[in-house]
Amino acid sequence: ISDVADQQSHLSFDEFLAVAAKQSTLMVETLVQKLARG
């Protein structure tokens, strides 16, 4: 993802959103599992 004015990036914002959603899901699932274990 790029925040520079020339708009060059190896990843589009839509592609970034898909990756971020998967990573966020994994993080939350892991956190919930750890909390459930006590």
N, C-alpha and C positions, 0 to 999 in steps of 0.2 A: 504494500500500500504506500502511496506517495502523497506527501503534502507539499511537494515543491511545485512551482508554477509551470514547469514544462510538462507536467502530467505523465512523466515516464515512470513506469513501475512494472515489475514482473508479475504483479498480482492486481487484478481489478478489485474494486470495492466489493462487488457481489461475491467474488471468490473469497475475499477476506472474511466476509460475513459467514459463509459456510464453514470455513475453518474455525473461526472464533466460536461459532455455535457448538460445534463438536467438542472443542476444547473446554468450553464452559460447562457443557453437560458432563464431561468426564470429571472435571474438578468437583462439581456439586455432588455427583454420585459417589465419588471417593470420600468426600467430606461426610456425607450422610452415613456411609458404611463405617467410617472411623468413629463417628459419634454414637452409632448404634452399639458398637462394641464396648463403649465406655472407656 
